Amino acid sequence: MSFGFSFGDFVAVLQLANNIRKQFVDAPSQFKAISEEVKSLSSVLQDIDDILTARDLSNHQQTELGNVIKHSQSVLQELDKILVKFKELDPVAKGIDGKPRRVWKRFRWGQKDIDELRSRILSNILLLNTFLARVNSQAVFATKDGVERLHERQDAQERQQETRERQREHETILNWLTPIDYVSQQNDFITRRQKGTGTWLLDSIEYQSWREKKKQTLFCPGIPGAGKTILTSIVVEELTTRFSTDPTVGITYIYCNFRRQDEQKIDDLLTSLLKQLSESQPSLPGTVKDLYNRHKTKRTRPSLDEISRSLQAVATLYSRVFVIIDALDECQASYGCREKFLSEIFNLQTKTGANLFTTSRSIPEIAEKFDEGLRLEIRASNQDVQRYLDGYMSQLPGYVLRSSDLQDEIKTNITKAVNGMFLLVQLYLDSLKGKKSPKAIRTALKKLPTGSEAYDHAYKDAMERIEGQLIDEEELAKQVLSWITCAKRPLTTSELEHALAVEPEESQLDEENLCRVEDMVSVCAGLVTIDEESRIIRLVHYTTQEYFERTKSQWFPQAESEITITCITYLSFNVFESGLCQTDDKFEKRLQLYKLYDYASHNWGHHARAASILIP
């Protein structure tokens, strides 16, 4: 072959396709569609290989084929890298040759990523089939084998089409249940874990007893900032890894969040559990299809009783079910939501033998619900604090790295001061970043606040450091903090970028006025973080929100008025003069281009009302 892509390279692509095809053996059901498409790509590559060994191609044909093969190689190499991420060596599972074989991790692959790869694979299959058909049509012979192969390919394409249709139906029904997905939150939280932390919980008698027996409850109360959410993510990871090769074990989890209470009502919480258990089945459970079919034509939503019965029915399809709920105290208590939710979960446990793991602040009305189960208090262990500090030392000034004695002093003093509150570790470390000498650090270590008021002292100290920055940096930090504190829902990084770029009395957005989100975070003294997968920018903890809600009149007294003006200015841009969009496509394009439009249009009135209340 003379088109810049040698015959050896073609063989390598064919071998790569066959290898990936083999890797999909025993893959979870969510990969069924893409597995079929890889098989089809492998099949058509094999057909072309037969052609190449039987005849010569023209220069034009060689060039055309070379381009398609390069694209096929690119998507296969990308898919191969992803499969390495989702599979791991299992020392227990052995292949025929006695060597450990790779098994699938229990992780969910983002649907958007799957769809993008599938689209590229299908595009290459179409191009290769078109090329093959053109070559065959120009040939002067057609053998019986060629006809049979064509029939086989047509049958494969029909099966592939049927698989895609079933997959689309599957996705439609699951998204109808609820669009909420906790996978991105799990991935964000587990990446924040310092390696080696949390083993004390996994090794505890309470946890192991809970995991090994059915129908067990483990309640883990903890003080604010003890690290409950990260430990919950460690539990989820441990369970998904342990049972990664057992499809009869269902694992489902929820991260309650005070800022997401509008999407965490009781129906939302239960449908999320139902969705997670349903999507892990080889095919969509009949009870879920029936639920969808009963309501789709009427455009109605299922009742709480219907959701509950469907959840119980799907749970019985598993030999074991684990339900993990983090931050139960942040589940809204109004209208009896939290009470009803717990009642439904306990009912699920009674009827299906599910295991329940929950974390919460130490609130009596919550704790009393778990009197009969196992209990394990969550506190930041000294060992975990030490591991975290070890991993952070490299971010402190160079003179710290050059002095092991100073490092030991930092570790000893911070470990003693945090007293089980993991969040304080990060806040105290951030307070040391700007110190110019060993003496300055030692002075700061002596003043580390302790006790029940430690968070307020730490947050006040952070704000004083912010006010000690350059004027522009101080102003940016307070704008970021005020928007996040006062926002009626979590904000994405792009929404906040647009919000801070709005200029009073301007009729359009100047992209040169956009501020990089990394700069926003850097000026906020460790009080702001970004969830990398969801791109939500938020305060580092619930206690941070509580602090600013109590003190915002001190730090940013005009926040509600300024946010109101920003929203109204944004909605008054010239580009919106035409009014409502006439089609869904135009509306989606508007949301895509103007990131703050959705938030501003839904919430400007709330901010205006709050501003009027605050005005004396």
N, C-alpha and C positions, 0 to 999 in steps of 0.2 A: 504494500500500500504506500502511496507516495503523497499523501495529502497532509503531511506534517504530524501524523498520529500513526505510529507504526503498528504492524500486526501484533507485535508483542504487547503494546499498550492496550489494544483491543482485547486481547486474551486476558490481560490483567483486570480490565473492567468486567468482563464476563465472569471471571473467577470471583471478583468482589461481590457481584450480584448474587452468585450462587451461595457464597459464604453468608451473606446477610439473610438470604432466604432460609438457610438452615438455622440461623440464630432465632428466627421467629417460631421455631418449633416450641410448643408448650407456652407460648407467649400469652399474657392476660388478654381477656376479651376485648379491651379497649384498643388493642393493636391489630384486631382481625382484618379491618379494612385495608390498612397500609400493608399488612402482610400479604394479602391477595395481590395488591398492586405491585409489590416487589417480585412476586412470582411471575406476574405477567411481563414485567420488564425483563426478568431473567429469561423467560421463554422466547421473547422476540429477539433478544440478543443471541440466543442459541440458533435461532432461525437464520439470522444474518451471518453468523459464523459458518453455517452450512453453505450459504451462498458464496462466501469469500473463498472457501476451499474448492468450489466447483467452477467458478468462472472469474473472468477479469472484469473490473469495473472501469468505466470511462473516467477521465479526469474530473469531470463535473460531478459524477456520482461519488468519487472518492472524497472530494472536497465537502460535498453535502453530508456524507456519512461522518466524516471527521468532526464536523462542527457539532452534530447531535451527540456523538460519542463523548466529546469533551463535556457537554452539559450533563450527560448521564453519569459520567465519572464524578463530577462535582457533587451532585445530589446524593450519590451513593456514599461518597466519602463522608459527607456531613451526617448522613444517617448512621453510618458505622460508628462515628464518634459518639453519637447520642446513645447507641446501644451499649457501648462500653460503660457509659455513665449509669445506665439502668440495669446492668447485670453485674454480678460479682461472683468470684470463686466461692463455691460451697465445699468445705473440706469433708462434709459428710456425704453429699451426693456424688457418686462415682459414675464415670462413663464406662463403656465396654472395655476400654484399655486400662481401667483401674485408676485413672487420673481424676482429680477433682474436676467437676464440670461447672460451667457457669449457670447460675440461676437468676431469675428476675427479682429485682428489688421490689418491695411494695411501695412504689411511688406513683403518683398520678402525673402523667405527661400532659402538659398544657394543650388543650384542644386547638388553640390557635396555631401552635407550632406544628401539631400533627397535620392540620388542614393545609398549611403552607407547603409542607414536604409532599403530601399526597398530590397537591396540585402540580407541583414540579415533576413528580414521577409520571403522572398521567400525561403531562405535556410531552415528555420524552417518549412515552409509549406510543402516543399518537403520531409523532414525527417519525419514529422508527417504523411503525406499521405502514405509514404513507410511503416511506422510502422503499420498504420491502415490496409493497404492492406495485409500485412503479417499476421496480427492477423486474419483478415477475411478469408484469404485463408486457415488458419489452423482450422477454425471453421467448425463444421459439419452442420451448418444451415445458411440459407440466407433468410431473410424475404423480403416481398414486400417493406416495408419501407426502408430497407437497399439498395435495388436496386434503388429506387426512389431517395434516398439521394445521391447515387453514381452518378446518372444522373445529379442531381442538381449541384453536385460538379464539374462534368465535364463541365457542361454549364457555371458555374462560372469561371472555369479556362480558358475556351474559351473566355469569355467576358474579363477576366483579360488580356489574351494575346492580344486581340484586343486593349484594352486600352493602354497596353505597346507600341504596335506598333504605335498607334496614337501619344502617348507621344514622342516617339523617332523621329517621323517625325516632330512633333511640334518643338522639340529642335534643330533638324538639320536645319530647315528652319530659325529659329530665330538666330542661330549662323552663318548661312550663311549671314544673313543681316548684322550683326556685332558681333564680339566677345566681344566688349567693354561693361562693366557692371559698372554702377555708384553706385550700391547698397552698395558695400563695402566702397566706399568713404563716402557715406551718413552715414553709421553706424559709421565710424571712427570719422567723424566730430561731430555728435550729442553726442557721448560719451565724447567729450572734453568740452561740454557745462557745465558751472557751474549752478547748479539748481537755477531756478528763474530768470536767465538772459534772456534778449530778450523780456520780456513781454511788454515793452514800445512799441515795434514795432507791436506786435499782438494786442495791445489795441488801437493803433492809428486810427484816423478817416480814414486816407488814406488807411491803410491796410484793414480795415473792409469794406470800400466802394468798394475796388478792389475785395475782396473775394465774396461779396454778389451779385454783378452784372456781367452779362456775357459781354464778349468782352472788358474787362478793361485791361489797362496797368499800371503797377506800376514800375517806374524806381527809383532805390535806389543808387545814387552815394555816394562815400565816400573816404576819404583820405586813403592812404596805411596803413594797419594795424589797421583799425577801427573795424574789426571783421565782415566783410561782409560775409565771407564764413560760419562762425558758425551761423550767423543770417539766412542765406539761408537754412541751414540744419534745423533750428528751424521752418522755414516756411514750409518746406517739411514735417516735422513731424506733425505739426499742421494740415495741410491739410489731410494727410493720416489718422490721428486719427479721425478728424471730419467726413470724408466721408468713414470711414472704412466699414460701413454696406450698402453703396450705390454703387453697381457695375456699375451704369450708369455714374459715375464720373471718368474721366481719369486724372491721375496725372503723369507727366513726367518731368524729370529734367536732367540738364547737369552741371558739374563742369568744366569750362574751366581751362586749366593749361598750362602755357608757356612751361613746360618741356614735354608736351604731344602733341605738335602741329602736330607731324607727324601722330598721330592717331585722330586728330580733324580737319580734312579738312571738307569742307561743306558736302560732301556725308556721311562722318562718323557721323557728328552731326545729320543730318536728319534721317539717318537709325537708329540711337540710339533712337531718339524720336519715330520712327515707331515701333521699337522692343518693347519698353516699353508699348506703347498703345496696341500692338497686344497681348503680353503675358498676359495682364490683362483681355482679353476676354475669355468667357467660352470655345470657340473653335477658332482655328486659322482662322482669316478673309480670305474669299475667294480671295480678291484682293492680299493678301500677298502670298497665295499659287500660284496664277496665275503668279505673278512676279517671284517666284522661278522656276516654271516649264518652263517659257519662256527662262530662262538663264542657268539652270543647265546643260542641255545637250551640250550647246555651250561653257560652261565654261566662260561665260561673266558676267559682272557686270551691274546692271541697271543704266540707265542714270539719271541725276539729275531730269529731267522732270518726269520720271517714279516714282522715289522715292517720289517726291513732290505730284503727283496725288494719290499715294497709301496712303501717310500720311493723306491727306485730306479725302480720303474715309474712313479710319479707324477712324479718329477723329469724323466723323459724326455718328458713332455707339454709341457715348456717348451723354448724355444730356448736359454735361459740360466737358471742358478740361482745365487743368491748365498746363502751360509750365513755368518752373522755370529755369533760366539760371544765373549761378554765374560767376563773373569775366569775363565779356564780353571783357574787355580790354586785357585779356590774350588770346583771340581767335585771331589766326594769321590774320594780315591785308594783308599780301602778296597775290598777284594774286586775290585780291578782295574778299577773302574768307569771312571775317567778313561782308562786305557790302552785299554780296549775301545771306549769312545766315540770316541776319536781314530782307532782302527783302522777303525771303521765309517764315519766321516766321510771318511777318506782313500780308502776303498773306494768310497764314493759319488762322490767326485771322479774317481776313475779311470774308473768306468763311465759317468758322465753328463757329465763336463767341468765340474762345479760349481766356482765360485770360493769360496775359504775365507778369511775374515778373522777373526783371533783376537787377543785381548789377554790378558796374563798378567803376574804378577810375574816377575822374572828368576830362574826356577828351572831349574837345569841339566837335570833329567830331562824337563822340558817343552820347553825351548828346543831340545834335540837332536832332537826330533821334526820340527822345522821348518828343518833345516839346508839343505834344497834349495830353499826358497821365498824370496820377497822378505822383507826385514826392515826395520822402521822403529821406532826407539826412541821411546817416548812420554815426553815431559817437558813440564812447564808452560812454554811459551815466554814470554819477557819481554813480547812483544806481547800475548798473551792475558791475562797477569797485569795488565798496564797497563789493558786494556779492562775487566777485572773490577773493578779498583780504581776506575776512573772511574765505573762504575755504582753503586758502593757508597758513595761519598763523602757522598751526601745522608743516609745513616743515621748518620753520626757527629755529634758535638755541633756546635751552631751556630757556635761560634768557629772550627771547622775550615773550615766553608763560607765564612767571611768572610776567610780567609787562603789565597791561592793558594800562597804560599811553604810554608806548613805542609802543605798537600795534597801538594805536590811532594816534601817530605821524607818523608811517609808512603809515597808510592808508591815512591820510590827505595829506602828502607830495607827495606820489605817485599819488593820484587822481588829485592833482593840476598839477603835472609835465607832466602827459601823455596827457592831453589836447585832449581827444577824440581818442587817438591812443591806442587801446586795446593791441596790440602786445607789447608795451613798458611796460605794467604792468608786464608781465612775465619776460621780460629782466631785469627790475629793481629789481624784487624780487630775481632773480637768482644772481644778483650782491651783494645781502645782505647775501647770504647763508654762506659765509666763514668769515664773520666779527666776531671778537673774543670778542667784548664788546659792551655795549650800546653806549658808546662814539663813537666807530668806525662806528656804524650804523647811528648815528645822523650826523656824519661828511659826510658820504656817501650820506645821504638824502639831505644835503645842496648843494651837487654837482651834483644832477641829472640833466642831460641836458634837455633842452626844445627847442621848435621851430622846424624849418624845418630841422635842422641838427641833431635832436635828435637821429635818427636811426644810423647815422654814428658814433656818439659819443658812443652810447650803444654797437655797434658791435666792435668798437675799444677797448672799455673797456673790453669786453668779451675776445677778443684776448690777451690783456695784462694779464688778469687773467689766460688764458691758458698758456702763456709763463712763468707765475710764478709758474707753477706746476713742479713736478719732471720731469727730462729730458725725461724719457720713456713716461710719460703721455702726455707731450707736443708734442712729436713726433707722438704718436698715434692720438691725436686730429687733428694735421695738416694733417696727411695722410687721415683721415676720411673726413675732410672738403675739401681737395683738390680733392679727388675722386668724392664726391657728386657735387661739383661746376663744375668740368670739364667734368663729364659724359655726354654722348650724349643722354642718356635717363634715366629715373628713375631707380635706382638700388634697388634690393631686399637685405634684410639683409644677406642672404646666399651668394649672389654674392660678397658683400663687404667683408664678412668674408674670402672668398677664395682669393680675391684680396690682402688683407693685409697679408695673410699667405705665399704668394709667396716669395721665397728667390732667389736672383740673382745667376745665374749659376747652380741652382739645377734642376734636371731633373724629380722631382716628388714633390707632395704636402705632407708635413709632417703635419698630423692632430694635432700633439702636438703644432704646431705653430699657430693654429686657435685662434683668439681672440673673446671672447663672445661679442655679440652686445650690451649687457647692459653696458659693460665696455667702449665700444666706445662712447656711448651716455653720460655716466657719466663724461667723461673728456672734453666734448665739450662746457661746460659753458652755457648750455641751447640753443645752436644754432642749435641743431639737434634733430629731433623727428622721431618716427616710427608710420606709419599707421598700426595699429594692425591687421586688417583683410587682407589687401593686402601684409603686411610685406615689404612695401616700406620704406626705410630709406631716409630722406630728410632734407633739411634746413627748419627752422621753418616758413619761409615766402618768398614771392617773393622779398621783399626788401633785404633780406639776400643774396639771389643769386646776385642781382644787386650790392650790396656792394662788394662781393668777386670778381665779374667779373671786377670791377674797381680797386681792390686793390690786386689781387692775385700775382702780381709781387712783392709785398711787403711781403706777408705772406707765399706764397709757389711758388717761382719763377721757380722751376724745375718740377712743377707738370706734365706738358704734357710729358716731357721726361721720368719721372719716371713711368707714367701710360703706356706709349708706351713699355718700357722695361718689365714691369710686364705682359702686354698682350702677348708680343712675347715669353717671358719665359714660360708662361702658355701653349701657343699653341705648344711649343717645348718639352713638357713633353714626356717621353718615351712611355706612354700609347697611344699617338696619332700617333706613328710611322707608324701604319698600314694604315693611310690615311683615306679616306672617309668610312663611315659605309655602309655596303652592304644592310642592310634592315632598314626599318623605326623603327622597334623595337629596334635594336641596337643603332640607332641614339638617340631615346628617352631615352634609358638607359644611354647613354653618357651624355646627357644634365642633367639627374637626378643626376648622380654621380659627375660631374664636373661643378659646378654651374657657373663658370665664362666663360665657353667655348663659349656660345652663344654671350655674350657681347664682349669678346676678339676677336672672329673671325670676327665679323661685324664691329668693331670700332677701331681696332689697327691702321689702316691706317689713320683715321681721326686724331687721337692723334699724330701720327708720322708727319703728315703734319703741325699740329699746333705747334709741337715742333720745326720743321725746320724753321718756320716763326719767332718764338721767339728767335732763336739762332742768336746772332749778327754777 
